[in-house]
Structure formats: structure tokens, C-alpha cells
């Protein structure tokens, strides 16, 4: 059983008294005033150029992410791997930073939570949506939690070579120890967060839903506008395998919360179409623009111009949700 940390009795009484004057105080404890802003900044910096899997640019991006994490006080490092034909393997790397639990267990395994996002992109644009945005949220969470005592081990992973076939996450899970697999209570995955019409949270296909369900309570408390899909093609609130880096973790039996911004209510009802373009851009040259990811439009300046405040609003909502969840989680 896992739950969000409960307030001590005196603190609860104090908040109840405050709530008499401000009814929202109990449901929505104070948050950093600029939450989501650092995520946007990291997104913009990482999306300054393309980062194709196995390229020199992907390596440079990995070094940039490692530097950011180190500047927050983490001791980040690379997990190198290769993919492709054995006769001509291609090199990539995951970037990993760990935060140990504040107190170690008395002979018991310390729970483990993993937060990840892939940093590579396809070569058609700069991959602002897919997936500098996911890395941006992950980095803001790492920054905000760096000095917070937590009752579990927390690991941040920027996955390489996702676009080449989920290679980085698959390699990471294959090389997890049996102990780490067994003590992993949650994996949070961010992928393509700023362009789609709606904000989504999914559990994965192993149907272990406690992480998603706990987070949905926070969504309601903070009115974050994050939903589950109701497509008849898949079980409600469940995302199928192969869409992103949560896949290997789900196969390993680890509970997953996977985030994306898209639109599961149009097209083939599978989330591949992000924009209801006929509604959003009717009468413009972009009325047939249904996707940003994997297109020449996936750069931040265009997305901001086309969608206004949507990217910043999406980033704020996702960062708020997972920050509260990680801050208050008590395994």
C-alpha cells in the first residue's frame, strides 16, 4: 500500500482553522509561484537543435543534461549502450541521477521511484514537443526536490535512443538488479507535453494503476485539467505498449504513470492525432495540421506562435501534479 503523506495532527488543525477563512487552503497547499517556468526554460534550451539518436548532437544534449543535474547537486552519470546491427552498432547513452532516501530502512529494501523522459528526437525538427518538453518537466522536478528529504530513493533518467526503438529504457530495465525491480514502486514517464489539445495521464498495460489513481486525486484537488482517455480501442485509462519508454517498466511489473498531450477523441481514437485542426485552425493554412511530433513543425517558436499560452499551461499542470505527488508520497 502506498499513500500520500498525511499531515501531523497539529498542522491539520491549523489548516482547518485557516480553511474556515480560505476554503481552498486545505485542498491546495501552497506551491512555488513560478512552478512550470523552469520546465519551459529547460525545454527551450534543449530544443535549440535536433538530437537524433546516436548522433554527436545527441551526445552533446546528454552532456548538457548531465551538467544541469550536476549543478543542482546531483552526481549524474552516463549509462552507455549500443543499438542496431551487431556488425555496425550505434552508440547512445542514458543520463542518470539518483537521490537517496533521507533515512534508510531497518534491513528492509528502500522503495524506489523512477522519473524518466527521452531526450533524443527525430531529424525533421528540433523536437521541442517530442521530447524536450518531457525532459524539461523532469529537470524542474529534479531541481525542486534536490534539497527535499524523501522517504524513498528517487532516480531521474534521461533516456537515449527512444526514437530508434525505445532502446535506452529497454537497456536500463534489462540491467536493473532483481532487488531494484522488486523495490520499484512507481515509474513516471513524460513524452510530448506541450502541443496536444488535452493533457493525459495513463496507467500502463500491466494494469497496475495505483500511481495513476493517486495522481488523479491531486488533479481534482488542484484543478489541473489532466484526464484519462476513454477510447473504445483500449481499456479506459490504459496506454498500450510501444508508445514510449514506460513499455519496458510495465513489462517488468512496475506501476507506471505515463503523461502526454494529444487528442484521443479524433482520428482512429488512438492518440496519434494531437490537434483537432479543423476546429483549432479553420480557415488558415494549418487547418490540416493534425500532429506536431515527428513533423517539421516541432520547434518551440512555431508551437508558441500557433498555440499561444498552451505550452506553458501544459508544463505548469504536469509539473504541479508530479511535484505534489513526489513531495507527499509516503510508501
KOLFILUM-240107 format. One record per atom (N, C-alpha, C): residue in three letters; x, y, z. Coordinates in steps of 0.2 Angstrom, whole numbers, plus 2048, in hexadecimal, padded with zeros to 3 digits. Atoms other than C-alpha are relative to their C-alpha. Layout:
alaXYZ;...
***
This chain:
unk8047FA800;unk800800800;unk804806800;unk7FC7FA801;unk8078117FB;unk7FB806801;unk8057FA7FF;unk7FF822800;unk804806800;unk7FD7FA7FF;unk802834801;unk801802807;unk7FE7FE7F9;unk80A83B811;unk7FA803803;unk8057FC7FD;unk7FD84081D;unk803805805;unk7FD7FA7FC;unk7FF850827;unk7FF7FE808;unk8008017F9;unk80384F83A;unk7F9803803;unk8067FE7FD;unk7F4852845;unk7FF808801;unk8007F97FE;unk7F986484B;unk7FF8047F9;unk8007FD806;unk7FC869839;unk7F98007FD;unk806801803;unk7EC862833;unk7FB805804;unk8057FB7FC;unk7E286C841;unk8028077FD;unk7FF7F9802;unk7EB87C83C;unk7FE8017F9;unk8027FF807;unk7E7879829;unk7F8800800;unk8077FF800;unk7D587682E;unk7FD806802;unk8027FA7FE;unk7D4886837;unk8018057FB;unk7FF7FC806;unk7DC88F828;unk7FA7FF7FB;unk805802805;unk7CF88681D;unk7FA803801;unk8067FD7FF;unk7C188E826;unk8008077FD;unk8007F9803;unk7C789F81F;unk8017FF7F8;unk7FE801807;unk7CE89880F;unk7FF7F97FE;unk802807801;unk7C588880A;unk8057FC7FB;unk7FB804805;unk7D28837FC;unk8067FE804;unk7F98017FE;unk7E1883808;unk8017F9802;unk7FF8077FF;unk7DE87180E;unk8017FC7FA;unk800804806;unk7DC86A7FD;unk8068017FC;unk7FB7FE804;unk7EA8737F5;unk805804804;unk7FB7FD7FC;unk7F9876800;unk8058057FB;unk7FC7FC805;unk8058847F9;unk8057FD7FC;unk7FC802805;unk80F8817EA;unk8058067FE;unk7FB7FB803;unk81F88A7E3;unk7FC8047FB;unk8047FB805;unk81889A7DA;unk8027FF7F9;unk7FE801807;unk8228967CB;unk8007F97FD;unk800807802;unk81E8847C9;unk7FF7FF7F9;unk801801807;unk82087E7B7;unk8048057FC;unk7FC7FB804;unk82B88D7B2;unk8077FD7FF;unk7FA803802;unk83B8847B4;unk8007FA7FB;unk801805805;unk8348757AA;unk8008037F9;unk8007FD806;unk83188179C;unk8078027FE;unk7F97FE801;unk84388879D;unk8047FA7FE;unk7FC806802;unk84A87779C;unk7FE7FD7F9;unk803802806;unk83F87278E;unk8038057FA;unk7FD7FB805;unk845882784;unk8077FE7FF;unk7F9800801;unk85787F787;unk8027F97FD;unk7FE807803;unk85786C783;unk7FD8007F8;unk803801807;unk84C86F773;unk8048067FB;unk7FC7FC804;unk85987B76C;unk8037FD7F9;unk7FE803806;unk85E86E760;unk7FD7F8800;unk802807800;unk85A85C75A;unk8057FB804;unk7FC8057FC;unk86084D764;unk7FF7F97FE;unk801806803;unk85F83E759;unk8047FA803;unk7FD8067FC;unk86282D762;unk8077FE7FC;unk7F9802803;unk875828760;unk8048067FD;unk7FD7FB803;unk87A83975A;unk805804805;unk7FC7FC7FC;unk887845760;unk7FC805804;unk8057FB7FD;unk879851764;unk7FC7FD806;unk8038037FA;unk87184476F;unk8047FF806;unk7FB8007FA;unk881842779;unk801807803;unk8007F97FD;unk88285577B;unk7FA801804;unk8067FF7FC;unk870855781;unk8017FC807;unk7FF8047FA;unk87484778E;unk805804804;unk7FC7FD7FC;unk883851794;unk7FD806803;unk8047FA7FD;unk878861796;unk7FC7FE805;unk8048027FB;unk86C8577A0;unk8047FE806;unk7FB8027FA;unk87A84F7AB;unk802807803;unk7FE7FA7FD;unk8808617AE;unk7FB803804;unk8067FD7FC;unk86F8687B3;unk7FF7FC807;unk8018047FA;unk86D8597BF;unk805801805;unk7FB7FF7FC;unk87E85B7C6;unk800807804;unk8007F97FD;unk87B86E7C9;unk7FB800806;unk8058007FB;unk86C8697D4;unk8027FC806;unk7FD8037FB;unk87785F7DF;unk8007F87FF;unk800807802;unk87584E7D7;unk8067FD7FE;unk7FA803803;unk8838427D2;unk7FE7FC7FA;unk803804806;unk87C83E7C1;unk8067FD7FC;unk7FC804804;unk8848327B5;unk7FD7FD7FA;unk802803806;unk8838297A5;unk7FF7F8801;unk801807801;unk87C8177A2;unk8017FF7F8;unk7FF801807;unk884813791;unk7FD7FA7FD;unk802806803;unk87C807785;unk8008007F8;unk801800807;unk87B802773;unk7FA7FD7FD;unk806803803;unk86D7FE767;unk8027FF7F8;unk7FF802807;unk86B7F8755;unk8047FA7FE;unk7FD806802;unk8747EB74B;unk8067FF804;unk7FA8017FC;unk8827E2755;unk8068017FB;unk7FA7FF805;unk88D7E4745;unk802808800;unk7FF7F9800;unk88B7F7747;unk7FC804805;unk8047FD7FA;unk8847FC758;unk801808800;unk8017F97FF;unk87F80E75C;unk800801807;unk7FF7FE7F9;unk88481676C;unk7FB805803;unk8047FB7FD;unk87881F778;unk8017FF807;unk7FF8007F9;unk87682278A;unk7FA803804;unk8047FE7FC;unk86A824798;unk804805805;unk7FD7FB7FB;unk86D8337A5;unk7FC7FE806;unk8048027FA;unk86982D7B7;unk803804806;unk7FE7FC7FA;unk8698377C7;unk7FB7FD806;unk8038037FA;unk86482F7D8;unk7FF805806;unk8017FC7F9;unk85D8377E8;unk7FE7FA805;unk8028057FB;unk85E82B7F7;unk7FB802805;unk8057FE7FA;unk85182A804;unk803803806;unk7FD7FC7FA;unk854835813;unk8017FB805;unk7FE8057FB;unk85382681E;unk7FF7F97FD;unk800807803;unk85781481A;unk7FC7FC804;unk8048057FC;unk84C80681F;unk8047FB805;unk7FD8057FC;unk8507FA82D;unk8007F97FE;unk7FF806803;unk8567EC823;unk7FB7FE7FA;unk805801805;unk8477EE817;unk8028047FA;unk7FE7FC806;unk8497F3805;unk7FC807800;unk8037F9801;unk846806802;unk7FC8007FA;unk804800806;unk8388097F6;unk8048057FB;unk7FD7FC805;unk83E8107E5;unk7FB8037FB;unk8057FC804;unk83581D7DA;unk8058027FA;unk7FD7FE806;unk83B8207C8;unk7FC8057FC;unk8037FA804;unk8388307BE;unk8048007F9;unk7FC801807;unk83D82F7AB;unk7FC8047FB;unk8037FD807;unk83B83879A;unk8067FF7FB;unk7FA801805;unk84583578A;unk8028077FD;unk7FD7FA802;unk850843784;unk8018007F8;unk7FE800807;unk85383E772;unk7FA8027FC;unk8057FE805;unk848843763;unk8017FD7F9;unk7FF802807;unk84583F751;unk8038067FD;unk7FC7FB804;unk84E849744;unk7FC8067FC;unk8037FB804;unk84085373D;unk7FF807803;unk8007FA7FC;unk84086174A;unk804800806;unk7FC7FF7FA;unk84786675B;unk7FD7FC806;unk8038047FB;unk83C85A765;unk7FE804806;unk8027FC7FA;unk835868771;unk7FA7FC803;unk8058047FD;unk82585E774;unk8027F9801;unk7FE8077FF;unk82C84D771;unk8087FF7FF;unk8038007F9;unk83584D77D;unk804804804;unk7FD7FB7FB;unk83E85C784;unk7FB802805;unk8057FE7FB;unk82E86078D;unk8007FB805;unk8008047FB;unk82E850796;unk807800805;unk7F97FF7FC;unk84185279B;unk7FF806804;unk8017FA7FD;unk83C8647A0;unk7FD7FF807;unk8048017FA;unk82F85E7AD;unk8057FC805;unk7FC8057FC;unk83B8507B3;unk805804804;unk7FB7FC7FD;unk84985D7B6;unk7FD805805;unk8037FC7FB;unk83E8697BF;unk7FE7FC807;unk8028047FA;unk83885B7CB;unk8077FF803;unk7FA8017FD;unk84A8577CE;unk803806804;unk7FE7F97FD;unk84E8697D2;unk7FD801806;unk8047FE7FA;unk84086B7DE;unk8017FB805;unk7FF8057FB;unk84385B7E7;unk8077FF802;unk7F98017FF;unk85685C7E8;unk801800808;unk7FF7FF7F9;unk8558627FA;unk7FB7FE805;unk8068037FC;unk845859800;unk8027F9802;unk8008077FD;unk84684A80C;unk7FA7FC7FE;unk805804803;unk83D83C804;unk8017F9804;unk7FF8067FD;unk83982B80C;unk8017FA7FB;unk7FF805805;unk83D8217FC;unk8068037FB;unk7FB7FE805;unk84B8217EF;unk7FD8027FA;unk8037FC806;unk84882C7E0;unk8058007FB;unk7FB800806;unk8518297CF;unk7FC8047FA;unk8027FD807;unk84F8357C0;unk8057FD7FB;unk7FC803806;unk85482E7AF;unk7FD8047FA;unk8017FD806;unk85583779F;unk8027FA7FB;unk7FF805804;unk853829792;unk8038027F9;unk7FE7FF807;unk85D828782;unk7FD7FB7FB;unk802805805;unk858820772;unk7F97FE800;unk807802800;unk845820775;unk7FD7FF7F9;unk803800807;unk841824763;unk8037FA7FC;unk7FD805804;unk84C81675D;unk7FD7F9803;unk8038067FE;unk841809766;unk8007FF808;unk8008007F8;unk84080D779;unk8077FD803;unk7FA8047FE;unk85280777A;unk803802807;unk7FD7FE7FA;unk858811789;unk7FC7FD806;unk8048037FA;unk84A80C795;unk8007F9800;unk800808800;unk84A7FA78F;unk8077FE803;unk7F98027FD;unk85D7FA793;unk800801807;unk8007FE7F9;unk85A8027A4;unk7FD7FA804;unk8048057FD;unk84D7F57A9;unk8037FA800;unk7FD807800;unk8567E67A3;unk806800805;unk7FA8007FB;unk8657EC7AE;unk7FE802807;unk8027FF7F9;unk85B7EF7BE;unk8017FA803;unk7FF8067FC;unk85F7E37CC;unk7F97FE802;unk8068037FE;unk8527D87D2;unk7FD803806;unk8027FD7FA;unk8517E17E2;unk7FD8077FE;unk8037F9802;unk84E7F27D9;unk7FA7FF7FD;unk807802803;unk8407EA7CF;unk7FB7FF805;unk8058027FB;unk8387E47DE;unk7FE806805;unk8017FA7FC;unk83A7F47E8;unk7FD8067FC;unk8037FB804;unk8347FF7DA;unk7F9801800;unk8077FF7FF;unk8238067DF;unk7FD8047FA;unk8047FC805;unk8208127D1;unk8068027FA;unk7FC7FD805;unk8278187C0;unk7FC8057FD;unk8037FA803;unk8228297B9;unk8038027FA;unk7FD7FF806;unk82482C7A7;unk7FD8077FC;unk8027FA804;unk82383D79D;unk8028007F9;unk7FF800808;unk82183E78A;unk7FB8047FD;unk8047FB804;unk81B84C77F;unk7FA803804;unk8047FC7FB;unk81385878B;unk7FD8067FE;unk8027F9801;unk810869783;unk7FB8017FB;unk8037FE806;unk807868773;unk7F87FD800;unk806803801;unk7F885C775;unk7FA804803;unk8067FC7FD;unk7E6862778;unk7FE7FF807;unk8028017F9;unk7E4859788;unk8067FD804;unk7FB8037FB;unk7EF853797;unk7FD7F9802;unk8028077FE;unk7EF84079A;unk8057FD805;unk7FD8047FC;unk7F48357A8;unk7FE7F97FE;unk801807802;unk7F58227A4;unk8037FB805;unk7FD8067FD;unk7F88127AE;unk8037FC7FA;unk7FD804805;unk8028057A4;unk7FC7FA7FF;unk804806802;unk7FC7F579D;unk8017FA805;unk8008057FB;unk8017EB7AC;unk7FA801805;unk8067FE7FC;unk7F27F37B4;unk801801807;unk7FF7FE7F9;unk7FA7F87C4;unk7FF807800;unk8037F9801;unk7F18087C6;unk801805806;unk8007FC7FA;unk7F580F7D8;unk8038067FF;unk7FC7FA801;unk80181C7D2;unk7FB8057FC;unk8057FC804;unk7F48237C5;unk7FB802805;unk8067FE7FC;unk7E68227D1;unk802805806;unk7FE7FB7FB;unk7EF82B7DF;unk8018077FD;unk7FF7F9803;unk7F48397D3;unk7FA8037FD;unk8077FD802;unk7E283B7CD;unk7FD803806;unk8027FC7FB;unk7DE8407DE;unk803807801;unk7FC7F9800;unk7EB84E7DD;unk7FD8047FB;unk8037FC806;unk7E48537CC;unk7FA803802;unk8067FD7FE;unk7D38557D4;unk801806805;unk7FF7FC7FB;unk7DA85E7E3;unk8028077FE;unk7FD7FA802;unk7E486B7D9;unk7FD8027F9;unk8047FE806;unk7D886C7CA;unk8058007FA;unk7FB800805;unk7E68677BE;unk7FE7FE7F9;unk802801807;unk7DC8627AF;unk8037FA7FC;unk7FD806803;unk7E58517AC;unk7FB7FA801;unk805805801;unk7DA8437A6;unk8037F97FF;unk7FE807803;unk7DA8307A2;unk7FC8007FA;unk803801806;unk7D582B791;unk7FA7FB801;unk806805800;unk7C482278E;unk7FF7FD7F9;unk801803806;unk7C881B77D;unk7FE7F9800;unk802807800;unk7BF80B779;unk8057FB7FD;unk7FB804802;unk7CE804771;unk8057FD805;unk7FC8037FB;unk7D7801781;unk7FD801807;unk8037FF7FA;unk7D37FF793;unk800807803;unk8007F97FE;unk7CE81079B;unk805801804;unk7FA7FE7FC;unk7DD8197A2;unk8067FC800;unk7FA804801;unk7E980C79C;unk8038017F9;unk7FD7FF807;unk7F680F78E;unk8047FA7FE;unk7FD806802;unk7FC801784;unk8088007FF;unk7F9800800;unk80E7FB782;unk8038037FA;unk7FD7FD806;unk81A803776;unk8008077FF;unk8017F9801;unk815815777;unk806804803;unk7FB7FC7FD;unk82381B782;unk8047FC805;unk7FC8047FC;unk83081678F;unk7FD7FD806;unk8038047FB;unk82481079C;unk8007F97FF;unk801807802;unk823800792;unk8047FB804;unk7FB8057FD;unk8327F6799;unk7FE800808;unk8018007F9;unk82D7FC7AB;unk7F97FC801;unk8068047FF;unk81B7F57A9;unk8017F97FF;unk7FF807801;unk8217E57A2;unk8047FD806;unk7FD8037FA;unk82C7E37B2;unk7FC800806;unk8048007FA;unk81D7E57BD;unk800806804;unk8007FA7FC;unk8207F77C3;unk7FA8047FE;unk8067FB801;unk8118037C5;unk8038067FC;unk7FE7FA805;unk8128117B8;unk7FA805800;unk8057FA802;unk80A8227B6;unk8048037FA;unk7FD7FD806;unk80D8287A4;unk7FC8067FE;unk8037F9801;unk80A83A79F;unk8018027F8;unk7FF7FE807;unk80784178D;unk7FA8057FF;unk8057FC802;unk7FD84F785;unk7FE7FF7F9;unk802802807;unk7F384A776;unk7F8800800;unk807800801;unk7E1846771;unk7FD7F97FE;unk802807800;unk7DA835774;unk7F88007FD;unk808800802;unk7C883B76D;unk7FF8017F9;unk8017FF807;unk7CC83D75B;unk8047FA7FC;unk7FC805805;unk7D383274C;unk7FE7F9802;unk8018077FE;unk7D5820751;unk8007FF807;unk8018007F9;unk7D3824763;unk8057FC804;unk7FA8037FE;unk7E481E767;unk806805803;unk7FC7FB7FE;unk7EC82F76C;unk8068027FC;unk7FB7FE804;unk7F783075D;unk7FF8077FD;unk8027FA803;unk7EE840757;unk800805806;unk7FF7FC7FA;unk7F384E763;unk7FB806800;unk8037FA801;unk7E985D75C;unk7F97FF7FC;unk8067FF804;unk7D785F757;unk8008067FB;unk7FE7FB804;unk7DD869749;unk7FA8047FD;unk8067FD803;unk7CC86C741;unk7FD805804;unk8037FB7FB;unk7C6875751;unk805805801;unk7FB7FB7FE;unk7D687D756;unk8028057FB;unk7FD7FC805;unk7DC884746;unk7FC8017FA;unk8047FF806;unk7CD88573A;unk8018067FD;unk7FF7FB804;unk7CF89072C;unk8078037FF;unk7F97FE800;unk7E289172E;unk8047FB7FC;unk7FC805803;unk7F0888725;unk8027FA804;unk7FE8067FB;unk7F287D734;unk7FA7FC802;unk8068047FE;unk7E0876734;unk8017F87FF;unk7FF807800;unk7E786572F;unk8067FE804;unk7FA8027FB;unk7F586573C;unk7FD7FC806;unk8038057FB;unk7F1856747;unk8057FE805;unk7FA8027FB;unk80285274F;unk805806800;unk7FA7FC7FF;unk81185C755;unk8067FB800;unk7FA8057FF;unk81C84D75A;unk8017FD7F9;unk7FE804806;unk82684574C;unk7FF8047FA;unk8017FC806;unk823854741;unk805806800;unk7FC7FA800;unk82C86373B;unk7FE806804;unk8027FA7FC;unk82286E746;unk8027FF808;unk7FE8017F8;unk829867757;unk806804802;unk7FB7FB7FD;unk83387675C;unk7FC805804;unk8047FC7FB;unk82E88176A;unk7FD8077FE;unk8027F9803;unk82D892761;unk7F97FF7FD;unk806801804;unk82088B756;unk7FA7FE804;unk8058027FB;unk816882764;unk7FD806804;unk8037FA7FC;unk81589276E;unk7FC8047FC;unk8037FB805;unk81089C75F;unk7F97FD7FE;unk807803802;unk80288F75A;unk7FB800806;unk8048027FB;unk7FC88B76B;unk800804806;unk8007FB7FB;unk7FF89A776;unk8037FD807;unk7FD8027F9;unk800896789;unk7FF7F9801;unk8018077FF;unk7FC884787;unk8067FC802;unk7FA8047FD;unk80E87D789;unk801802807;unk7FE7FE7F9;unk811887799;unk7FA7FD805;unk8058027FC;unk8008827A0;unk8007F8801;unk7FF8087FF;unk80386F79C;unk8067FF805;unk7FA8017FC;unk8148707A4;unk7FF801807;unk8027FE7FA;unk80D8787B3;unk7FC7FB804;unk8048057FD;unk80086B7B6;unk8037FA801;unk7FC8067FE;unk80B85C7B4;unk805801805;unk7FB7FF7FA;unk8198637BF;unk7FC800806;unk8047FF7FA;unk80C8687CC;unk7FE7F9803;unk8028077FE;unk8058567CC;unk8057FC803;unk7FA8057FE;unk81584C7CD;unk804803806;unk7FD7FD7FA;unk81D8587D9;unk7FC7FF807;unk8048017FA;unk80F8577E6;unk8007F8801;unk8008077FF;unk80E8447E3;unk8077FE803;unk7FA8037FE;unk8218417E6;unk802804807;unk7FF7FD7FA;unk82284E7F4;unk7FC7FD806;unk8048027FB;unk8148467FE;unk7FF7F8800;unk801807800;unk8168347FA;unk8037FD806;unk7FE8047FA;unk818828809;unk7FF7F97FF;unk801808801;unk81B816804;unk7FF7FC806;
***
